[in-house]
Amino acid sequence: MSIQIPRTRLIFKVLVIGRDLALQTGFLIQVSGRNISTQLFNTLGISLGIARFDGGEDCSVTLQLWAIPQNERVSGLSQSFTKGHQAIFVIVRPNEVREVPELITNLSLRFSSNVVIGVVGSYDEAVQACEDFGAHYREGYKILQASETSDVISLLAHKITSKNKRKIQSSTFIILDESICPTYVHPIYRLSEIECTDEEISDIRTILLDQGLQLAGDTCRIQIKEGKASISLKTGAVSMEPDICNFCIHQCKRQANVCIIAVDSGWSSQGISQKALLIAAKVMAIAERRLPQHVESQILRASICAKFELSLELERKGIPADLLAAYSRKSIPVRSLLEVAEKRVKDGKLPRGAYQILKSRLVTVERSISD
């Protein structure tokens, strides 16, 4: 009777770093296939992949591949993602080989026996770049050539699991042709199911123009008391630019998305699609201010800002009374706008003259409301 010895499953974390996030992610796609996530590529510059290596009868190796950016977009992000790694794969082009030590130190990493440098480009250029690197840093190096990207996984797995670690390790370069490691192009997802055709957009324009609304290309702009709302005639997307930004010392112009649920069942008409009617209905609802409470709440949140500071040009520009009244009542749930301004005067962040102007305008607004 034979006894089967179960294979050992080993899991290791590998960092994939470089100058080009698209190239790093392109490598991950080649070695991971469907086992990859690029959902954070645009926002954080992070891509995750899984690659496996068959170590024979004794073990199987799984590598968790983390492509991380050089310039982190959130403070401390890279430090968090580098923890617990067992190897580093640096992927560069021939003209970037000399920058490898900088790429590693920028992420507070260090050279070890488990660092592999992948050079993507023509063989001759890559070899020359590797030789220049060795001469510049006066250290030994070894150059390999990959026939496919899985050769890199095999090399990393062997380095991680090797029991014979030399104290002094030469740099290991592996050359990859661009044909086997293409640059990743992040797809732009469009909500095609709610996009209108040119004919449908023409129908919407006819309806809105008959109502006397302002159009600019495929966008309808409506001035509401909190700011300027913009509705795309193609997708129905709604955004708002709050007017309060015009009276703030900061230059960060905000544009907030306002979600109005696209429920189009129940519409019926001859000669115009349900999608076009839905978008036209959104525009009319905003223009007539017949909005559900959850949309009103979104507009309110978009029209206030915790960083708001009155501009020194307040007296010349003249802040609208309605906007000021709405802001003073709604933006600060605990303290009024005047109380906040008074504190800023005490802290030396607001001139006394600007405070007096604000106070007089608030008094005028309150009297007009009470009358």
C-alpha positions as CSV (number, residue, x, y, z in Angstrom):
1,M,0.0,0.0,0.0
2,S,1.5,3.3,-1.1
3,I,1.3,6.5,1.0
4,Q,0.7,9.7,-0.8
5,I,2.5,12.7,0.8
6,P,0.5,15.9,0.3
7,R,2.2,18.7,-1.7
8,T,3.2,21.8,0.3
9,R,1.4,24.9,-0.9
10,L,3.6,28.0,-0.5
11,I,2.2,31.6,-0.9
12,F,4.6,34.6,-1.2
13,K,4.1,38.3,-1.8
14,V,6.0,39.9,-4.6
15,L,6.2,43.6,-5.3
16,V,6.3,44.7,-9.0
17,I,7.8,48.2,-9.2
18,G,9.0,50.5,-11.9
19,R,8.5,53.9,-13.6
20,D,5.6,52.9,-15.8
21,L,2.4,51.7,-14.1
22,A,0.9,50.6,-17.4
23,L,4.0,48.4,-18.1
24,Q,3.9,46.9,-14.6
25,T,0.2,46.1,-15.0
26,G,0.8,44.7,-18.5
27,F,3.2,42.2,-17.0
28,L,0.7,41.2,-14.3
29,I,-1.9,40.6,-17.0
30,Q,0.4,38.3,-19.0
31,V,1.3,36.1,-16.0
32,S,-2.0,36.2,-14.1
33,G,-4.6,35.8,-16.9
34,R,-8.0,36.2,-15.3
35,N,-6.5,36.2,-11.8
36,I,-6.0,40.0,-11.8
37,S,-7.7,43.1,-10.5
38,T,-7.2,46.5,-12.0
39,Q,-10.1,48.3,-10.2
40,L,-7.6,50.6,-8.4
41,F,-5.4,51.3,-11.4
42,N,-6.9,54.7,-12.1
43,T,-7.5,55.9,-8.5
44,L,-4.5,54.6,-6.5
45,G,-2.2,53.2,-9.2
46,I,-2.5,49.7,-7.7
47,S,-3.0,46.4,-9.6
48,L,-3.1,42.9,-8.0
49,G,-2.4,39.6,-9.7
50,I,-1.9,35.9,-8.9
51,A,0.6,33.7,-10.6
52,R,1.4,30.0,-9.9
53,F,4.5,27.9,-10.3
54,D,4.6,24.1,-10.1
55,G,7.5,23.2,-8.0
56,G,7.3,19.5,-8.7
57,E,6.0,16.7,-6.6
58,D,7.0,18.4,-3.3
59,C,5.4,21.8,-3.5
60,S,3.4,24.3,-5.5
61,V,4.2,28.1,-5.3
62,T,1.6,30.9,-5.5
63,L,2.9,34.4,-5.9
64,Q,0.7,37.4,-5.0
65,L,1.9,40.1,-7.3
66,W,1.4,43.7,-6.2
67,A,2.1,46.5,-8.7
68,I,2.5,49.7,-6.8
69,P,3.3,53.2,-8.0
70,Q,6.5,55.2,-7.3
71,N,4.5,58.4,-6.5
72,E,1.9,57.4,-4.0
73,R,-1.4,59.1,-4.3
74,V,-2.4,58.6,-0.7
75,S,0.1,59.3,2.1
76,G,1.6,56.1,3.6
77,L,0.0,53.9,1.0
78,S,3.1,52.4,-0.5
79,Q,4.6,51.7,3.0
80,S,1.5,49.7,3.8
81,F,1.5,47.7,0.6
82,T,5.2,46.8,0.8
83,K,4.9,45.0,4.1
84,G,5.5,41.3,4.1
85,H,7.0,41.0,0.6
86,Q,9.4,38.1,-0.1
87,A,10.7,39.3,-3.5
88,I,10.9,42.4,-5.8
89,F,10.5,42.4,-9.5
90,V,11.7,45.7,-11.0
91,I,10.4,46.2,-14.6
92,V,12.0,48.9,-16.6
93,R,13.0,49.9,-20.1
94,P,16.7,50.0,-21.2
95,N,17.0,53.7,-20.6
96,E,15.7,53.3,-17.1
97,V,18.1,50.5,-15.9
98,R,20.4,53.0,-14.1
99,E,17.5,54.2,-12.1
100,V,16.8,50.8,-10.5
101,P,18.6,51.6,-7.1
102,E,16.6,54.9,-6.9
103,L,13.3,53.0,-7.6
104,I,14.1,50.6,-4.8
105,T,15.2,53.2,-2.2
106,N,12.3,55.6,-3.0
107,L,10.0,52.9,-1.6
108,S,12.2,52.3,1.5
109,L,13.2,48.9,0.1
110,R,16.6,47.4,-0.2
111,F,18.5,45.1,-2.5
112,S,18.5,41.5,-1.6
113,S,19.0,38.1,-3.2
114,N,15.4,38.1,-4.2
115,V,15.5,41.2,-6.5
116,V,15.0,40.5,-10.2
117,I,15.3,43.3,-12.8
118,G,13.2,42.9,-15.9
119,V,14.2,44.9,-18.9
120,V,11.6,45.3,-21.6
121,G,12.9,46.2,-25.1
122,S,15.3,45.0,-27.8
123,Y,17.9,42.4,-26.8
124,D,20.9,44.5,-27.8
125,E,19.7,47.7,-26.1
126,A,18.8,45.7,-22.9
127,V,22.2,44.0,-22.8
128,Q,24.1,47.3,-23.3
129,A,22.0,48.9,-20.5
130,C,22.8,46.0,-18.1
131,E,26.5,46.2,-18.9
132,D,26.5,49.9,-18.3
133,F,24.7,49.3,-15.0
134,G,27.3,46.8,-13.8
135,A,30.2,49.1,-14.8
136,H,28.6,52.1,-13.1
137,Y,27.9,50.3,-9.8
138,R,31.0,48.1,-10.0
139,E,29.2,44.8,-9.2
140,G,28.6,41.5,-10.9
141,Y,25.5,40.7,-12.9
142,K,23.8,37.9,-14.6
143,I,21.7,38.3,-17.8
144,L,18.9,35.9,-18.8
145,Q,16.5,36.1,-21.6
146,A,12.8,35.2,-21.2
147,S,11.0,33.4,-24.0
148,E,7.7,34.2,-22.2
149,T,6.7,36.1,-19.0
150,S,6.2,32.9,-17.1
151,D,10.0,32.5,-17.1
152,V,10.0,35.5,-14.6
153,I,7.6,33.7,-12.3
154,S,9.8,30.6,-12.4
155,L,12.9,32.7,-11.6
156,L,11.2,34.5,-8.7
157,A,9.8,31.2,-7.2
158,H,13.3,29.6,-7.4
159,K,14.9,32.5,-5.7
160,I,12.4,32.7,-2.9
161,T,12.4,28.9,-2.2
162,S,16.1,28.4,-2.7
163,K,17.9,27.1,0.4
164,N,21.3,28.1,-0.8
165,K,21.4,31.8,-0.2
166,R,24.7,33.5,-1.0
167,K,25.7,36.3,1.2
168,I,26.8,38.4,-1.8
169,Q,24.4,38.3,-4.7
170,S,25.0,39.7,-8.2
171,S,22.2,41.6,-9.9
172,T,19.9,39.3,-11.9
173,F,18.6,40.8,-15.2
174,I,16.0,39.1,-17.4
175,I,15.2,40.5,-20.8
176,L,11.7,40.5,-22.1
177,D,10.6,41.4,-25.6
178,E,7.9,44.0,-25.9
179,S,5.8,41.5,-27.8
180,I,5.4,39.3,-24.8
181,C,5.0,42.1,-22.3
182,P,2.8,44.8,-23.8
183,T,1.8,48.0,-22.0
184,Y,-1.6,47.9,-20.3
185,V,-4.3,50.2,-21.6
186,H,-7.0,50.8,-19.0
187,P,-10.4,50.5,-20.6
188,I,-12.8,53.4,-20.5
189,Y,-16.2,52.0,-19.4
190,R,-19.2,53.8,-20.9
191,L,-22.7,53.3,-19.8
192,S,-23.8,52.5,-23.3
193,E,-27.2,51.3,-22.1
194,I,-28.1,54.8,-21.1
195,E,-26.3,56.8,-23.8
196,C,-28.5,58.5,-26.3
197,T,-28.0,58.5,-30.1
198,D,-27.7,61.7,-32.0
199,E,-31.3,61.5,-33.1
200,E,-32.4,61.1,-29.5
201,I,-30.3,64.0,-28.4
202,S,-31.9,66.1,-31.1
203,D,-35.4,65.1,-29.7
204,I,-34.3,66.2,-26.2
205,R,-32.9,69.5,-27.5
206,T,-36.2,70.2,-29.2
207,I,-38.2,69.6,-25.9
208,L,-35.8,71.7,-23.8
209,L,-35.5,74.6,-26.2
210,D,-39.3,74.8,-26.3
211,Q,-39.1,75.3,-22.5
212,G,-36.7,78.2,-22.9
213,L,-33.8,76.3,-21.3
214,Q,-30.1,77.1,-22.0
215,L,-28.1,74.5,-24.0
216,A,-24.4,74.3,-24.8
217,G,-23.7,71.5,-27.2
218,D,-24.9,68.3,-25.6
219,T,-25.2,69.8,-22.2
220,C,-28.1,71.7,-20.5
221,R,-27.0,74.2,-17.9
222,I,-29.5,75.4,-15.2
223,Q,-28.8,78.1,-12.6
224,I,-30.2,77.2,-9.2
225,K,-29.8,79.1,-6.0
226,E,-26.9,76.8,-4.8
227,G,-24.9,76.9,-8.1
228,K,-25.0,75.9,-11.7
229,A,-26.3,72.4,-12.6
230,S,-25.2,70.7,-15.8
231,I,-27.0,67.8,-17.3
232,S,-25.5,65.7,-20.1
233,L,-28.1,65.1,-22.9
234,K,-26.2,61.9,-23.9
235,T,-25.9,60.1,-20.6
236,G,-28.2,62.0,-18.2
237,A,-25.3,62.6,-15.8
238,V,-25.9,65.5,-13.5
239,S,-23.2,67.7,-11.9
240,M,-23.1,70.9,-10.0
241,E,-20.7,73.7,-9.6
242,P,-21.5,75.5,-6.2
243,D,-21.6,79.3,-6.3
244,I,-20.1,79.5,-2.9
245,C,-16.7,78.8,-4.5
246,N,-16.9,82.2,-6.2
247,F,-16.7,83.9,-2.8
248,C,-13.9,81.8,-1.3
249,I,-10.2,82.7,-1.0
250,H,-9.2,79.2,-2.2
251,Q,-8.9,78.4,-5.9
252,C,-10.2,74.8,-5.7
253,K,-13.3,74.8,-8.0
254,R,-15.5,72.0,-7.0
255,Q,-17.8,70.0,-9.3
256,A,-20.0,67.5,-7.6
257,N,-21.9,64.7,-9.2
258,V,-25.6,64.5,-8.3
259,C,-27.2,61.1,-8.6
260,I,-30.8,61.0,-9.9
261,I,-31.8,57.4,-10.2
262,A,-32.4,56.4,-13.8
263,V,-35.8,54.7,-13.5
264,D,-37.4,54.8,-17.0
265,S,-40.1,52.2,-16.8
266,G,-43.6,53.4,-17.3
267,W,-42.8,56.1,-19.9
268,S,-44.6,55.8,-23.2
269,S,-44.5,58.1,-26.2
270,Q,-44.6,57.9,-30.0
271,G,-41.5,59.1,-31.8
272,I,-39.2,59.5,-28.8
273,S,-37.4,56.9,-26.8
274,Q,-37.8,56.2,-23.1
275,K,-34.1,57.2,-22.5
276,A,-34.6,60.6,-24.1
277,L,-37.8,61.2,-22.1
278,L,-36.0,60.3,-18.9
279,I,-33.2,62.8,-19.5
280,A,-35.7,65.5,-20.5
281,A,-37.6,64.8,-17.3
282,K,-34.4,65.1,-15.2
283,V,-33.8,68.5,-16.7
284,M,-37.3,69.7,-16.2
285,A,-37.3,68.5,-12.6
286,I,-34.2,70.5,-11.8
287,A,-35.4,73.6,-13.6
288,E,-38.7,73.5,-11.8
289,R,-37.1,72.4,-8.5
290,R,-39.3,69.4,-8.1
291,L,-36.8,67.0,-6.7
292,P,-37.0,64.2,-4.2
293,Q,-35.5,64.7,-0.8
294,H,-32.4,62.5,-1.4
295,V,-31.5,64.7,-4.4
296,E,-32.0,67.9,-2.4
297,S,-29.7,66.5,0.2
298,Q,-27.0,65.8,-2.4
299,I,-27.3,69.4,-3.7
300,L,-27.0,70.7,-0.1
301,R,-23.9,68.7,0.5
302,A,-22.4,69.9,-2.7
303,S,-23.1,73.5,-2.0
304,I,-21.2,73.7,1.3
305,C,-17.5,73.3,2.1
306,A,-15.7,72.9,5.4
307,K,-12.7,74.8,3.9
308,F,-14.8,77.9,2.9
309,E,-13.1,81.2,3.8
310,L,-14.6,84.5,2.7
311,S,-12.6,86.2,-0.1
312,L,-11.0,89.6,0.7
313,E,-12.8,90.8,-2.5
314,L,-16.2,90.2,-0.9
315,E,-17.1,93.9,-0.9
316,R,-16.5,94.3,-4.7
317,K,-18.0,91.0,-5.8
318,G,-21.1,91.2,-3.6
319,I,-22.3,87.8,-2.4
320,P,-26.0,87.1,-3.2
321,A,-28.2,87.3,-0.2
322,D,-30.1,84.1,-0.9
323,L,-26.8,82.1,-1.1
324,L,-25.4,83.7,2.0
325,A,-28.6,83.0,4.0
326,A,-28.8,79.4,2.8
327,Y,-25.1,78.9,3.6
328,S,-25.4,80.4,7.1
329,R,-28.4,78.3,8.0
330,K,-27.3,74.9,6.5
331,S,-23.6,74.6,6.2
332,I,-22.6,74.7,9.8
333,P,-24.8,72.5,12.0
334,V,-23.4,73.7,15.3
335,R,-22.1,77.2,14.8
336,S,-23.5,79.9,12.4
337,L,-21.5,81.4,9.6
338,L,-21.1,84.6,11.6
339,E,-19.7,82.7,14.6
340,V,-17.2,81.0,12.4
341,A,-16.2,84.3,10.8
342,E,-15.8,85.9,14.3
343,K,-13.5,83.0,15.4
344,R,-11.4,83.5,12.2
345,V,-11.0,87.2,13.1
346,K,-9.8,86.3,16.5
347,D,-7.4,83.8,15.0
348,G,-6.1,86.4,12.6
349,K,-7.4,84.5,9.5
350,L,-10.0,87.1,8.5
351,P,-9.8,90.9,8.4
352,R,-12.1,92.8,10.7
353,G,-13.4,94.8,7.7
354,A,-14.5,91.6,5.9
355,Y,-16.2,90.4,9.1
356,Q,-18.2,93.7,9.4
357,I,-19.3,93.4,5.8
358,L,-20.5,89.9,6.3
359,K,-22.3,90.9,9.5
360,S,-24.1,93.8,7.9
361,R,-25.2,91.6,5.0
362,L,-26.5,88.9,7.3
363,V,-28.5,91.4,9.3
364,T,-30.0,92.7,6.0
365,V,-30.9,89.1,4.9
366,E,-32.5,88.2,8.3
367,R,-34.6,91.4,8.2
368,S,-35.8,90.6,4.6
369,I,-36.7,87.1,5.7
370,S,-38.6,88.2,8.8
371,D,-40.5,90.8,6.8
